[in-house]
Amino acid sequence: MQEVSANQQADVIVIGAGAAGLFCAIEAGKRGRKVVVIDHAKRLGGKILMSGGGRCNFTNMYASHENFICENPHFCKSALSQYTQWDFIALVNEHGIAYHEKTLGQLFCDHSAKDIVDMLLAECKKANVVIKNRTEVSTVAEVTDTEGFRYAVETSQGTMLCESLVIATGGLSMPKLGATPYGYKVAEQFGLPIIPTKAALVPFTLHEQDKAVIGELSGISVDANAQCNKVNFNENILFTHRGLSGPAVLQISSYWEPGQAVEFNLFPNGDLLNDLQQQQQDSPDTQLSTALSKHYPKRFVTAALPYFDVANKPLKQYTPKELASAAEAFTQWQLKPNGTEGYRTAEVTLGGVNTDYISSKTMEVKQQKGLFFIGEVLDVTGWLGGYNFQWAWSSGYVAGQVV
Ligand SMILES: Cc1cc2nc3c(=O)[nH]c(=O)nc-3n(C[C@H](O)[C@H](O)[C@H](O)COP(=O)(O)OP(=O)(O)OC[C@H]3O[C@@H](n4cnc5c(N)ncnc54)[C@H](O)[C@@H]3O)c2cc1C
C-alpha cells in the first residue's frame, strides 16, 4: 500500500454519490464526522435528475414496509420508521421546494428534480462533506495495522483510509448513468451472498404476434388492473412501439417471472358486461365497437376487436353468452410478455445484497465492523411511486447516525 497523506484519511468513506450515499454523508457530517464521498460519474445526482420525468417523485405519503419487495419482508421496517416520509417532506419544506401530490400519495417537485439535487448538495456543504466525483475505485481492503482505520480504498486519486466504509453504489439499472455491479463485488469479497438480480419497474417486450397489433397502438393509454402471482395494481397501461409500459405494467413487472402470463382487466373500475347489457337494451342497433368507444379510444377498439377475436356487429345480434365473452376479452386479457426491456430502461434492480447479513437498525454488516450497505444495492426494491427514494433516504439516514 502506498503512503497515505492526512487529507487522504477520513472517518467515513461513502462509495456512491447517489440518493442514499449523499444522504448518509449529510447525516454523518452533521455529527462532526469527516466524510468523503467517492463516485466515478461525471455528473452528481444523475439518476435523481432523470427521475419522475425530470420532476423527481421524491417520496410517497403512504410509504410503509408493505410497498417493498425483499426476501425478509420485515427488514425495511426499522429504517423506514427511524426516518419517515414526513421527515423528508419537512426537509424539502425547510428548503422551500415547491411540490405537489400527483396521484396515490406520490410527491413530485413542481419545478425540477434539480431542486432535490441542489438541496442535497447544499446540505453536504453545510455538513462539510467532501465529494470526489470522476474518481474510480479499484479495490477496498480491511486494514488492521493502522490506528483507528479499518478500511483502505484504492482510488484513481490514491489510497484513502477510513474507519467506516459505506457502499452506496445502487443497482444495475441504467448503466449509462454510471450503474455498476461494484457493490455486489464488495459484498462477495466480505462473504455476503447476493439475492439474484433482475430488472424491475421495467416495460414488457412482446412476442411478434402481439407486437404487430400493440405496436400500432403506440401512445394510447388505458386504465387497467394488472395481475400476476396474486399481486395486482390498478393504474394505467401505455402501448408503445416496443411493447407495453405505463405504471400498472412497471409495477407488475417486479412480480413477473419469464414465461408467465399477466392478466389485464381493461375495465377495472366498473362492470363492463353490465354496461354492454345496458347499452344493448337502450340502443340495440349500436355496433359493439361504438359501444366500447364510450370507454376506450376508437383506434384501440378498432385494433382490439380482431386481436381478441371478437366480432363487431349490432348489439342486438349478440347472445348473452357472446356478449359475456366479448366483455371477458377486455376484462380478462391474458398476455404472455416475451421479456422486459432489461436494465437499459428499468427504474430499479430487484435482488441485491442479502439483508440477513445486515443490521436492519443501522445497515452495518453484522459480522464486519464498520462496513455498511445502503440504498438499492441491498435486496430492497420499492414499488413505483417515490418508495425507492424513501428507502435511499431512510437507509442512508440510519447508517449516517452510527458510521
Ligand atoms: C429513470 C429513472 C427514474 C426513477 N424515478 C424514480 C422516482 O421518481 N422516484 C423514486 O422513488 N425512485 C425513482 N427511481 C429509482 C431511484 O432513482 C433509485 O432507487 C435510487 O436512486 C437508488 O439510490 P442509490 O443511492 O441506492 O443508488 P443510485 O442513485 O443509483 O446511486 C449510485 C451511485 O453509485 C455510483 N457508482 C456505481 N458504481 C460505482 C463504482 N464502481 N465506483 C464509484 N461510483 C459508483 C453511481 O455513479 C451512482 O452515482 C428512478 C430510477 C430511474 C433509473
The ligand as an SDF file (V2000), in Angstrom:
LIG
                    3D

 53 58  0  0  0  0  0  0  0  0999 V2000
  -35.1450    6.7430  -14.9650 C   0  0  0  0  0  0  0  0  0  0  0  0
  -35.3660    6.5090  -13.5040 C   0  0  0  0  0  0  0  0  0  0  0  0
  -36.3720    7.1960  -12.8580 C   0  0  0  0  0  0  0  0  0  0  0  0
  -36.5990    6.9670  -11.4840 C   0  0  0  0  0  0  0  0  0  0  0  0
  -37.5770    7.6820  -10.8720 N   0  0  0  0  0  0  0  0  0  0  0  0
  -37.7940    7.4820   -9.5410 C   0  0  0  0  0  0  0  0  0  0  0  0
  -38.7440    8.2900   -8.8420 C   0  0  0  0  0  0  0  0  0  0  0  0
  -39.3140    9.2470   -9.4050 O   0  0  0  0  0  0  0  0  0  0  0  0
  -38.9690    8.0040   -7.5310 N   0  0  0  0  0  0  0  0  0  0  0  0
  -38.2800    7.0010   -6.8650 C   0  0  0  0  0  0  0  0  0  0  0  0
  -38.5080    6.8010   -5.6810 O   0  0  0  0  0  0  0  0  0  0  0  0
  -37.3420    6.2740   -7.4960 N   0  0  0  0  0  0  0  0  0  0  0  0
  -37.0730    6.5050   -8.8030 C   0  0  0  0  0  0  0  0  0  0  0  0
  -36.1020    5.7670   -9.4250 N   0  0  0  0  0  0  0  0  0  0  0  0
  -35.3090    4.8170   -8.6270 C   0  0  0  0  0  0  0  0  0  0  0  0
  -34.2580    5.5970   -7.8230 C   0  0  0  0  0  0  0  0  0  0  0  0
  -33.6040    6.5060   -8.6840 O   0  0  0  0  0  0  0  0  0  0  0  0
  -33.2390    4.6500   -7.1970 C   0  0  0  0  0  0  0  0  0  0  0  0
  -33.8720    3.6340   -6.4780 O   0  0  0  0  0  0  0  0  0  0  0  0
  -32.3140    5.4270   -6.2590 C   0  0  0  0  0  0  0  0  0  0  0  0
  -31.6270    6.4220   -6.9980 O   0  0  0  0  0  0  0  0  0  0  0  0
  -31.3110    4.4940   -5.5940 C   0  0  0  0  0  0  0  0  0  0  0  0
  -30.4260    5.2750   -4.8450 O   0  0  0  0  0  0  0  0  0  0  0  0
  -28.9610    4.7450   -4.5260 P   0  0  0  0  0  0  0  0  0  0  0  0
  -28.2470    5.8930   -3.9190 O   0  0  0  0  0  0  0  0  0  0  0  0
  -29.0330    3.4730   -3.8020 O   0  0  0  0  0  0  0  0  0  0  0  0
  -28.3110    4.4170   -5.9440 O   0  0  0  0  0  0  0  0  0  0  0  0
  -28.0100    5.3880   -7.1690 P   0  0  0  0  0  0  0  0  0  0  0  0
  -28.8670    6.5930   -7.1220 O   0  0  0  0  0  0  0  0  0  0  0  0
  -28.0540    4.5240   -8.3730 O   0  0  0  0  0  0  0  0  0  0  0  0
  -26.5220    5.8760   -6.9140 O   0  0  0  0  0  0  0  0  0  0  0  0
  -25.4100    5.0070   -7.0200 C   0  0  0  0  0  0  0  0  0  0  0  0
  -24.1920    5.8570   -7.2850 C   0  0  0  0  0  0  0  0  0  0  0  0
  -23.0450    4.9990   -7.2300 O   0  0  0  0  0  0  0  0  0  0  0  0
  -22.1650    5.3240   -8.2700 C   0  0  0  0  0  0  0  0  0  0  0  0
  -21.3550    4.1330   -8.5850 N   0  0  0  0  0  0  0  0  0  0  0  0
  -21.7890    2.9430   -9.0590 C   0  0  0  0  0  0  0  0  0  0  0  0
  -20.7390    2.1250   -9.2220 N   0  0  0  0  0  0  0  0  0  0  0  0
  -19.6350    2.8140   -8.8370 C   0  0  0  0  0  0  0  0  0  0  0  0
  -18.2370    2.4940   -8.7990 C   0  0  0  0  0  0  0  0  0  0  0  0
  -17.7930    1.2980   -9.1880 N   0  0  0  0  0  0  0  0  0  0  0  0
  -17.3740    3.4360   -8.3760 N   0  0  0  0  0  0  0  0  0  0  0  0
  -17.8230    4.6630   -7.9870 C   0  0  0  0  0  0  0  0  0  0  0  0
  -19.1220    5.0340   -8.0110 N   0  0  0  0  0  0  0  0  0  0  0  0
  -20.0230    4.1000   -8.4250 C   0  0  0  0  0  0  0  0  0  0  0  0
  -23.0640    5.7410   -9.4190 C   0  0  0  0  0  0  0  0  0  0  0  0
  -22.3670    6.5840  -10.3310 O   0  0  0  0  0  0  0  0  0  0  0  0
  -24.1940    6.4830   -8.6760 C   0  0  0  0  0  0  0  0  0  0  0  0
  -23.9180    7.8480   -8.5700 O   0  0  0  0  0  0  0  0  0  0  0  0
  -35.8340    6.0020  -10.7790 C   0  0  0  0  0  0  0  0  0  0  0  0
  -34.8130    5.3230  -11.4440 C   0  0  0  0  0  0  0  0  0  0  0  0
  -34.5690    5.5700  -12.7920 C   0  0  0  0  0  0  0  0  0  0  0  0
  -33.4540    4.8280  -13.4650 C   0  0  0  0  0  0  0  0  0  0  0  0
  1  2  1  0
  2  3  1  0
  2 52  2  0
  3  4  2  0
  4  5  1  0
  4 50  1  0
  5  6  2  0
  6  7  1  0
  6 13  1  0
  7  8  2  0
  7  9  1  0
  9 10  1  0
 10 11  2  0
 10 12  1  0
 12 13  2  0
 13 14  1  0
 14 15  1  0
 14 50  1  0
 15 16  1  0
 16 17  1  0
 16 18  1  0
 18 19  1  0
 18 20  1  0
 20 21  1  0
 20 22  1  0
 22 23  1  0
 23 24  1  0
 24 25  2  0
 24 26  1  0
 24 27  1  0
 27 28  1  0
 28 29  2  0
 28 30  1  0
 28 31  1  0
 31 32  1  0
 32 33  1  0
 33 34  1  0
 33 48  1  0
 34 35  1  0
 35 36  1  0
 35 46  1  0
 36 37  1  0
 36 45  1  0
 37 38  2  0
 38 39  1  0
 39 40  1  0
 39 45  2  0
 40 41  1  0
 40 42  2  0
 42 43  1  0
 43 44  2  0
 44 45  1  0
 46 47  1  0
 46 48  1  0
 48 49  1  0
 50 51  2  0
 51 52  1  0
 52 53  1  0
M  END
$$$$
